Amino acid sequence: MKKIYLFVPILLLSSCASRQQKAANFFRQNPNQLAEVCADLFPIRERVIPGALITKTDTTTLAGIILPCPPADGEKTVFISCPGTKKVTQVTTRTDTVIKENTARIAELSGRLFNTAHDYEKYKTRSKYLTLILMIAAAALGLYVLATKLLMR
């Protein structure tokens, strides 16, 4: 019998927790499960924006060399300079931009926006009623003042 008295309050207290609290406690104890659920519900979207092609050209001039020519009979050795060479190097690069969207954050902000818009409409309706009540009160006060002045005559 004592076990029943002990078990009933525990049962009543545990049943008072809402489903949201139970889920939060479960996910706090099992963060890997939470990560799987979040990954399934809120996948990260990637967008690739291709960058422009950038071509850099570098020209290097190498000086020509001077070569001796074989001498003819009884003449001096003649040196001939060869023309220089140009080496052209082209490097083309492109930097792409990858944008990763945090869809969980987008969903949270969308929910906040919806709640804010809903609250705005609620307060807007309340302000209309308040304005109407104040106008009726002002009209009643005006009629009361007018009636008291007419009766005092």
C-alpha positions in Angstrom: 0.0 0.0 0.0 2.9 2.4 0.7 4.2 1.7 -2.7 1.0 2.9 -4.2 1.0 6.1 -2.2 4.6 6.7 -3.5 3.8 5.8 -7.1 0.6 7.9 -7.5 2.3 11.3 -6.9 5.2 10.4 -9.2 2.7 9.3 -11.9 0.7 12.5 -11.5 3.8 14.7 -11.7 5.2 13.0 -14.7 1.9 13.2 -16.6 1.9 17.0 -16.0 4.9 17.5 -18.3 3.8 18.6 -21.8 4.7 16.7 -24.9 7.0 19.6 -25.8 8.9 19.3 -22.5 9.2 15.6 -22.9 10.6 16.0 -26.4 13.0 18.7 -25.2 14.2 16.5 -22.3 14.7 13.5 -24.7 16.7 15.5 -27.2 18.8 17.0 -24.4 19.7 13.5 -23.4 20.2 12.3 -27.0 21.8 15.1 -29.0 22.7 12.7 -31.9 19.0 12.0 -32.4 18.3 15.8 -32.5 21.1 16.2 -35.0 19.5 13.6 -37.3 16.1 15.1 -37.0 17.4 18.6 -37.7 19.4 17.4 -40.7 16.3 15.7 -42.1 14.0 18.7 -41.6 16.4 21.5 -42.3 19.0 20.5 -44.9 21.6 23.0 -45.9 21.1 24.4 -49.4 24.1 25.3 -51.4 24.1 27.7 -54.3 27.1 28.1 -56.6 27.6 31.5 -58.3 30.2 31.1 -60.9 32.9 33.8 -61.0 34.3 35.7 -64.0 37.3 34.3 -65.8 40.4 36.3 -65.1 43.3 35.9 -67.5 46.7 37.2 -66.6 49.4 37.4 -69.3 53.1 37.6 -68.4 55.7 38.2 -71.2 59.3 37.5 -70.5 62.0 38.6 -73.0 65.1 36.6 -73.1 68.2 38.4 -74.5 69.7 36.9 -77.6 73.1 35.3 -77.5 76.2 36.3 -79.5 77.7 33.6 -81.6 81.1 33.6 -83.4 81.0 32.7 -87.1 83.8 30.6 -88.5 86.4 32.9 -90.1 87.0 32.9 -93.9 90.5 32.6 -95.3 92.6 35.3 -93.7 89.7 37.3 -92.2 88.9 38.1 -88.6 86.2 36.2 -86.7 82.9 37.8 -87.0 80.4 37.7 -84.1 76.6 37.6 -84.9 74.0 38.4 -82.3 70.9 36.3 -82.4 67.5 38.0 -81.8 66.0 37.8 -78.4 63.0 35.4 -77.7 59.8 36.2 -75.9 58.1 33.7 -73.6 54.4 34.4 -73.0 52.7 32.8 -70.0 49.0 33.0 -69.6 47.3 32.0 -66.3 43.5 31.8 -66.2 41.7 31.7 -62.9 38.0 31.7 -61.8 36.8 32.1 -58.3 33.3 30.7 -57.7 31.2 31.7 -54.7 29.3 29.1 -52.7 26.4 30.3 -50.6 25.1 27.9 -47.9 21.7 28.7 -46.6 20.8 27.8 -43.0 17.3 26.6 -43.6 16.7 26.1 -39.8 17.4 29.8 -39.2 15.2 30.7 -42.2 12.3 28.6 -40.7 12.8 30.2 -37.3 12.7 33.7 -38.7 9.7 32.9 -40.9 7.9 31.7 -37.7 8.8 34.9 -35.9 7.6 37.0 -38.8 4.3 35.2 -38.8 3.9 35.6 -35.1 4.7 39.2 -35.2 2.3 39.8 -38.1 -0.4 37.9 -36.1 0.3 40.0 -33.0 0.2 43.2 -35.0 -3.2 42.4 -36.3 -4.4 41.5 -32.8 -3.2 44.8 -31.4 -4.5 46.7 -34.4 -8.0 45.3 -33.7 -7.7 46.1 -30.0 -6.7 49.7 -30.8 -9.8 50.1 -33.0 -12.0 48.9 -30.1 -10.2 51.2 -27.7 -10.6 54.2 -30.0 -14.3 53.4 -30.4 -14.8 53.1 -26.6 -12.9 56.4 -26.0 -15.1 58.2 -28.7 -18.2 56.9 -27.0 -17.0 58.0 -23.6 -16.1 61.4 -25.0 -19.5 61.7 -26.6 -21.2 60.6 -23.4 -19.2 63.2 -21.4 -20.1 65.9 -23.9 -23.7 65.0 -23.7 -23.5 65.0 -19.9 -21.9 68.5 -19.8 -24.4 69.8 -22.3 -27.3 68.3 -20.4 -26.1 69.8 -17.1 -25.7 73.3 -18.6 -29.2 73.1 -20.2 -30.8 72.0 -16.9 -29.0 74.8 -14.9 -30.7 77.5 -17.0 
